[in-house]
Amino acid sequence: MTPDDFSPHRPRLLGIAYRMLGSVASAEDVVQETWLRFSQTDDIDNPQAWLNTVCTRLCLDEVRSARARREQYVGPWLPEPWLTDEPATGMLGESLTMAFLLLLERLSPKERAAWLLREVFDDDYAHVASVLETSEAACRQLVRRARTALAAERPRFDADADQQASLVAAFGAACASGDTATLEGLLADDAVWLGDGGGVRAAARRPVVGANAVARLAIGLFGKLPPGCTFEPARVNECPGVILRLADGAPYAVCAIHVADGRVQAIHNVVNPHKLGHVGRAHDN
């Protein structure tokens, strides 16, 4: 099989792999391995089904090993930021948000794969069952369990892009001015800050919860940024966000801001440099 045979399928495969793994680098590795196997195979009747199967099974292997590694992870774990120029719609967009990806982490690997293939990528149960090497009945049960688990804590998001942008701008201005009271007023009462430094850069080792606590943390961190740090608006995991760059242009942090009901509900701040190597280029959905 040739690169021309593979290229049309690559965005879908990357989307599956990233949602399964929460890592851009690992997703790209899985897609590359899928291509290598594809290139060495002839006479594939249904390339999309074949590629989905290989990609998903590789992801299942990687998820199991990644879970073992995360037991040693320092502080909260967040997905690697996924940057896009254009918003995705429906479940394609919602399933990319950091809040949703963290919910997916609570599912078993097979539940996650079954739910993603069926609910996000609209594969039929027969194909999903074939990928997971199980029966259709068992596959339906996996999806049902996943739906129930996700529905209990499914995050809400404001769809109005202008409202999101306005609130995020006000959030940044309050941080810059050190106005704790104004910043607290922009936050939901139970707002959550999650910082992922991976033990490499300083970050809170536990979630910070509550409007006042989050406001004080945000202003404190703002005052400790390296000299010459600049702010670049970005769409981070389908939410408004910011890329913080050092004076030499290197990424220092990527922040996704979740907005619902006119308030900031959660801030997910990735400062682990090992998760920022890909920042600066956008990915297709």
LUMKOLKOL-641245 format. One record per atom (N, C-alpha, C): x, y, z. Coordinates in steps of 0.05 Angstrom, whole numbers, plus 32768, in hexadecimal, padded with zeros to 4 digits. Layout:
N
XYZ;...
% end
This chain:
285
80117FE88000;800080008000;801280198000;8008802F7FF4;801880477FF0;8010805D8003;802180728005;801A80898015;80008096800C;7FFA80967FF2;7FE180A17FE8;7FC980917FF2;7FCD80777FF6;7FB780678001;7FB2806D801F;7FC88075802C;7FC780798049;7FBE80968051;7FC780A98042;7FC480C6804A;7FA780CE8051;7F9380C58042;7F7880CE8049;7F6E80C48064;7F7A80AF806E;7F7280A38087;7F8180AE809F;7F9780BC809A;7FA980C480B0;7F9B80D680C5;7F8B80EB80BC;7F7F80FB80D1;7F6D80EC80E4;7F5D80D980D9;7F4B80C980EA;7F5C80B880FE;7F7180AB80F3;7F81809A8104;7F8F80AB811A;7F9880C38114;7FA580D48128;7F9080DC813D;7F7880E28134;7F6380E98146;7F5C80D38159;7F5A80BA814F;7F5580A38161;7F6B80A08175;7F8480A0816B;7F9B809B817C;7F9E80B08191;7F9B80CA818A;7F9E80DF819F;7F8880DC81B5;7F6F80D781AD;7F5A80D481C1;7F5F80BB81D2;7F6B80A781C7;7F71808F81D7;7F88809481EB;7F9C80A381E2;7FB580A581F1;7FBA80BF81FF;7FAD80D581F6;7FB180EF8202;7FCD80FA81FD;7FDB80EF81E9;7FF680F881E3;7FF980FB81C5;8001811381BD;8005811881A0;801C81078196;8032810681A5;804A80F7819D;804480D9819B;803680CE81AF;802F80B281AE;801C80AC8198;800980BE8193;7FF680BA817D;800480B98162;801680CB815F;802580CC8145;803680B38142;804180A88158;8050808F8156;803E8078814E;802680778159;801480628153;800B80648135;8006807C812C;7FFE807F8110;8015807780FD;802D807E8105;8045807780F5;8047805880F3;8044804B810A;8046802E810A;802F802180F9;8017802E80FB;8001802480EB;8008802680CD;8014803D80C5;801C804180A9;8030802C80A1;8044802680B2;8059801380AB;804C7FF780A5;80397FEF80B6;802C7FD680B2;801B7FD68099;800E7FEC8094;7FFD7FEF807D;800E7FEE8063;80257FFA8064;80367FFC804C;80427FE08045;80417FCE8058;804D7FB38053;80377F9E804D;801E7FA88049;80087F968045;7FFB7F9B802A;7FF37F86801D;7FE67F898003;7FC97F7F8004;7FB97F867FF0;7F9E7F7C7FED;7F8D7F7F8006;7F8A7F98800F;7F787F9E8025;7F5D7FA68019;7F487F98801F;7F2E7F9D8014;7F227FB7801E;7F257FBC8038;7F197FD48045;7F2F7FE28055;7F3F7FF48048;7F5580018056;7F4E800F806F;7F37801E806F;7F30802D8087;7F2B801A809F;7F1D8004809B;7F187FF180B0;7F327FE480BA;7F437FDD80A7;7F5D7FD180AD;7F6E7FE480BE;7F6F7FFD80B5;7F80801180C3;7F74801780DF;7F5A801A80E1;7F4E801F80FB;7F548009810F;7F537FF08105;7F587FD98116;7F757FD98120;7F887FDD810E;7FA47FDC8116;7FAA7FF38128;7FA1800B8122;7FA680238132;7F9B8020814E;7F8280168150;7F758014816A;7F837FFF817B;7F8A7FE8816F;7F987FD3817F;7FB37FDC8188;7FC17FEC8178;7FDB7FF78181;7FD6800A8198;7FC1801A8197;7FBA802C81AD;7FB4801D81C6;7FA5800781C4;7F9F7FF881DC;7FB87FEE81EA;7FCB7FE581DB;7FE57FDC81E6;7FF37FF481F4;7FF3800B81E7;8000802281F2;7FF2802D820B;7FD7802C820B;7FC880358223;7FD08025823B;7FD2800B8238;7FD97FFA824F;7FF58001825A;800880058249;8023800C8252;80248028825E;8014803B8252;80148056825B;800880588277;7FF48048827D;7FE880488298;7FFC804182AD;800D802E82A6;8022802682B9;8036803C82BE;803D804A82A8;8050806182AB;8044807782BB;802A807C82B8;801D809382C6;801B808F82E4;801E807682ED;801E8071830A;8036807F8317;804B80858307;806280928311;806380B0830B;804E80BA82FD;804E80D682F4;804C80E9830C;805A80FE830B;805B81128321;80458127831C;80328128832F;801C813C832D;800781338319;7FF381458315;7FDE813E8302;7FE8813982E6;7FDC812682D8;7FE2812082BC;7FCD812D82AB;7FD6813C8296;7FC481488282;7FCC813E8267;7FB9813D8254;7FC181368239;7FD4814B822D;7FE381438219;7FF38156820A;7FE0816981FB;7FE5818381FB;7FD3819581ED;7FD0818E81D0;7FB7819181C6;7FB0818C81AA;7FA681A7819F;7FB581B2818C;7FAF81CD8182;7FA181CB8167;7F8C81DA8163;7F7E81DB814A;7F7881F78141;7F7681FB8127;7F6E8215811C;7F508218811A;7F4282028112;7F268202810E;7F1881F08123;7F0181F8812E;7EF481E78142;7EE781CF8135;7EE881B98144;7ED981A1813C;7EBD81A28148;7EAB8194813C;7E8F81958145;7E87817B8152;7E71817D8163;7E668165816F;7E7A81578180;7E78813C8180;7E89812C8191;7EA6812C8188;7EAB8132816E;7EC781348166;7ED5814A8175;7EC78160817B;7ED38176818A;7ED2817181A8;7EBB816981B2;7EB9816581CF;7ECD815081D9;7ED1813B81CA;7EE2812581D3;7F00812D81D2;7F06814581C7;7F22814E81C7;7F28816081DF;7F15816981EE;7F1A817B8204;7F29816C821A;7F3A817B8228;7F49816E823E;7F3781628253;7F228171825A;7F0F8166826E;7F04814B8266;7EFD8149824C;7EF181308242;7F06811A8241;7F1F81218238;7F34810D8236;7F3B81028252;7F3981138266;7F3E810A8281;7F2880F6828A;7F0F80FB8281;7EFA80E88287;7EFF80CD8279;7F0880CE8260;7F0E80B68252;7F2380A58260;7F3680B2826E;7F4A80A4827D;7F3F80918292;7F268097829B;7F1A808682B0;7F0E806D82A5;7F0B806B828B;7F008053827F;7F16803E827B;7F0D80258279;7F2180108272;7F2980158255;7F41800B824D;7F4A800F8232;7F358006821D;7F297FEF8221;7F157FE5820D;7EFC7FF6820D;7EF37FFF8225;7EDC80118226;7EE1802B8216;7EF98035821A;7F01804E820D;7F01804A81EE;7F0D803581E5;7F0F802F81C9;7EF3802B81BD;7EE3801B81CA;7EC8801681C0;7EB7802F81BE;7EB9803F81D3;7EA9805881D4;7EB2806B81BE;7ECC806F81BB;7ED7808181A7;7ECF8079818B;7ED3805F8185;7ECE8056816A;7EB080588163;7E9F80528177;7E8280528172;7E76806E8173;7E7D807D8189;7E6F8097818E;7E7C80AF8180;7E9680AE817C;7EA480C58170;7EA980C08152;7EB180A8814B;7EB880A2812F;7EA380928121;7E8C808C812E;7E7480818122;7E7880678113;7E8A8056811E;7E8D803B8113;7E76802A811D;7E6E8016810D;7E5880058115;7E637FF08129;7E507FE48138;7E587FD2814D;7E677FBA8142;7E607FB1812B;7E6E7F9A811F;7E8C7F9F811C;7E927FB78112;7EAE7FBE810E;7EBD7FC28129;7EAF7FD0813C;7EBC7FD48156;7EC27FBA8163;7EAE7FA78162;7EB27F8D816E;7ECA7F7E8161;7ECC7F818146;7EE37F758138;7EFD7F808142;7EFF7F9B8145;7F177FA8814E;7F1F7F9E8169;7F0B7F9B817B;7F117F948197;7F117F76819B;7F0C7F678185;7F0C7F4A8186;7EF97F3F819C;7EE17F49819A;7ECC7F4181AD;7EB27F3F819E;7E9C7F3881AB;7E827F36819E;7E757F51819D;7E617F53818B;7E527F6C818A;7E437F7281A4;7E397F5D81B1;7E2B7F6181CA;7E3E7F6C81DF;7E567F6081E1;7E697F6A81F4;7E727F8781ED;7E747F8D81D4;7E7B7FA781CB;7E667FBC81D3;7E4D7FB581CF;7E377FC781D7;7E387FCC81F6;7E3F7FB88205;7E417FBB8222;7E587FCE8229;7E6E7FCB821B;7E857FDD8220;7E7D7FFA821B;7E6F7FFF8204;7E66801A81FE;7E5280248212;7E408013821B;7E2B801B822E;7E3880238249;7E4B80138252;7E59801A826B;7E6880348268;7E7580388251;7E848051824D;7E718069824D;7E5A8067823F;7E47807D823F;7E3E8084825B;7E388070826B;7E2E80758286;7E4380838297;7E5C807A8294;7E72808682A4;7E7780A3829B;7E7680A88281;7E7B80C38277;7E6580D6827D;7E4C80CC827C;7E3580DD8280;7E3480E9829C;7E3F80DA82AF;7E3E80E382CB;7E4D80FD82D0;7E63810182C0;7E74811982C5;7E7B812782AB;7E6B81248297;7E718131827D;7E72814F8280;7E88815B8278;7E8C8178827C;7E7981888269;7E7281A08272;7E6281B28262;7E7481C88257;7E6D81D3823F;7E7D81E88233;7E6B81FC8226;7E7282168228;7E63822A821A;7E6B822981FC;7E57822A81EB;7E5D822881CE;7E63824381C1;7E5C825981CF;7E60827481C3;7E7D827B81C3;7E8A827C81AC;7EA6828181AA;7EAD829D81B3;7E9C82B181AD;7EA182CC81B6;7EA182CF81D4;7E8D82C181E1;7E8C82C281FE;7EA482B5820A;7EAD829F81FE;7EC582918208;7EDD82A48206;7EE082B081EF;7EF882C281EB;7EF782D981FE;7EE082E58202;7EDE82FC8214;7EE582F48231;7EDB82DD823A;7EE182D58255;7EFE82CE8259;7F0A82C18245;7F2682BA8247;7F3882D38247;7F3082E88236;7F3F83018236;7F3D830E8251;7F26830E825D;7F22831A8278;7F32830B828D;7F3382F1828A;7F4382E0829C;7F6182E8829B;7F6B82EA8282;7F8782F2827F;7F8D830E828A;7F7B83208285;7F7F833C828F;7F7F833C82AD;7F6D832D82BA;7F6D832D82D7;7F86832082E3;7F90830B82D5;7FAA82FF82DE;7FC0831482DC;7FC1832282C5;7FD7833582C0;7FD7834C82D4;7FBE835582DC;7FBC836B82EF;7FBE8363830C;7FBC83498311;7FBD833F832D;7FA38344833B;7F8D8347832D;7F73834D8339;7F6583338341;7F6A832B8359;7F5F83128363;7F4183128363;7F348328836D;7F178329836F;7F0A83268353;7F148334833F;7F0983328324;7F0D83168319;7F24830B831D;7F2A82F18313;7F1882DC8320;7F1482DE833A;7F0382CC8348;7EE682CD833E;7EDD82E58336;7EC282E8832B;7EBF82DB8310;7ED482D68302;7ED382CA82E7;7ED282AB82E9;7ED882A18301;7EDB82848305;7EC282788312;7EBB8260830A;7EA682518317;7EAE824C8334;7E9B824A8346;7EA182458362;7EB2822D8366;7EAD82188356;7EBD81FF8359;7ED181FC8342;7EDB82128338;7EF082118323;7F088200832C;7F1481F38317;7F2A81E1831D;7F4281EA830C;7F5981EA8318;7F7381EE830A;7F8381D4830B;7F8A81CA82F3;7F9C81B382F2;7FB681BB82E3;7FCC81B782F0;7FE681BE82E3;7FF781A582E0;800181A182C8;8012818A82C2;802E819282BC;803F818E82D1;805C819482CD;806C817B82CA;8060816482D0;806E814A82CE;8087814882DF;808A815882F3;80A281588303;80B9816682F7;80B5817182DF;80CB817F82D1;80CA819D82D6;80B281A882D4;80AD81C482DB;809A81C682F3;809C81DC8302;808C81E08319;806E81E18311;805D81D2831F;804181D2831B;803481C68335;801B81CE833A;800D81C48352;800B81A68350;801281988365;8012817B8365;7FF6816F8368;7FE28180836F;7FC681778372;7FB4818B8365;7F9C8183835D;7F8981968352;7F8381AD8366;7F8181C5835C;7F7A81DC836D;7F5D81E28367;7F4C81E3837C;7F2F81E58378;7F2481FD8387;7F11820B837A;7F0482228386;7F0D823C8379;7EFA824F8376;7F0082678368;7F1682778374;7F16827A838F;7F2B828B839C;7F46827E839A;7F478263839E;7F618255839D;7F6D82568381;7F5C8252836D;7F6582528351;7F6E826E8349;7F5F82838352;7F66829E834B;7F8282A58357;7F86829E8370;7F9F82A5837D;7FB78296836F;7FB2827C8368;7FC7826D835B;7FCD82798340;7FB982808330;7FBD828B8315;7FCD82A48316;7FC682B68328;7FD482D0832B;7FF182CB8334;7FF482B88347;800F82B38351;802182A8833B;80168295832B;8026828A8315;802C829F82FF;801982B082FA;801C82C582E6;803482D782EE;803782DD8307;804C82EE8310;806882E18310;806882C6830C;808282B8830C;808A82AF82F1;807C82B882DC;808482AF82C1;809F82BA82B9;80AE82AB82A9;80C982B482A0;80C782CF8292;80DC82E08294;80DC82FA8287;80D982F68269;80CA8308825C;80C68307823F;80B282F38236;80A382E68248;808F82D38240;807882E18232;807082D5821B;805A82E0820C;804282CD820B;802A82D88205;801282C98205;800682C881E9;800082B081E0;7FF682AC81C5;7FDB829D81C7;7FC582AB81BF;7FAB829E81C0;7FAB828581AF;7F9D827081B7;7F9D825781A8;7F84824881AF;7F7D8236819D;7F67822381A2;7F74820981AC;7F70820381C5;7F7E81ED81D2;7F6981D881D9;7F6B81C081CD;7F5881AB81D2;7F3B81B581D0;7F3681C481BB;7F1B81CE81B5;7F1081E181CA;7F2281ED81DA;7F1A820281ED;7F2C821A81E8;7F23823281F1;7F35824981EF;7F4D82448201;7F63824E81F8;7F7B824A8208;7F91825D8201;7FA88258820D;7FBF826A8209;7FD882598208;7FEA826081F5;8006825581F5;8018826B8201;802682648216;803A82768221;8055826F8216;80628283820A;807C827E81FD;8092828E820B;80A98282820D;80C082908218;80CA82A58204;80DD82B5820D;80E782CA81FC;80F282C081E2;80FD82A781E2;8108829C81C9;80F3828E81B8;80DA828F81C1;80C4828381B1;80BD826781B9;80CD825A81CA;80C8823F81D2;80AF823E81E4;809E822981E1;8086822881F2;808E8223820F;808282318221;8086822E823E;806E8220824B;805682268241;803E821A824C;8028821C8238;8015820A8239;7FFD820B8229;7FE58207823C;7FD2821A823B;7FBC821B824E;7FA28219823F;7F9182068247;7F758204823C;7F62820D8251;7F4F821E824A;7F3C822A825D;7F2082218255;7F1382138268;7EF882088263;7EE3821C826E;7ED18224825C;7EBD82378263;7EA1822B8261;7E91822F8276;7E7582268275;7E6482388288;7E4C823D8280;7E3A824E8290;7E4682698296;7E5582748283;7E60828E8285;7E7782918299;7E82827B82A2;7E98827B82B6;7EAE826882AC;7EC6826D82B6;7EDC825A82B2;7ED9824382C5;7ED6822B82BA;7ED1821382CA;7EEB820582D1;7EFE820582BE;7F1781F682C3;7F2D820282B2;7F45820182BD;7F5D820982AF;7F7081F282AF;7F7881E98298;7F8B81D38295;7FA581DE8289;7FBA81DE829A;7FD381EC8293;7FEA81D78290;7FF481D48278;800981C18273;802481D08271;803681CA8284;805081D78284;806781C28281;806081A98281;80748194827D;808081978261;809A819E825F;80A581A38244;80A5818B8232;80A48173823E;80A3815B822D;80898158821E;807581678226;805B81668219;8056817E8206;806A818E8203;806781A781F3;807881A781D9;8086819281D4;8097819181BD;8089819681A2;8070818E81A0;806181918187;805381AB8184;805381BC8199;804381D58199;804F81E78184;803D81F48175;80458205815F;803A81FC8145;803081E38145;802381DA812C;800881D08134;7FF581D38122;7FD981CA8127;7FD581AF811B;7FC081A18125;7FBA8186811B;7F9D81868111;7F99817680FD;7F7E817180F4;7F6E81628108;7F5381658107;7F438156811A;7F3D813A810F;
% end
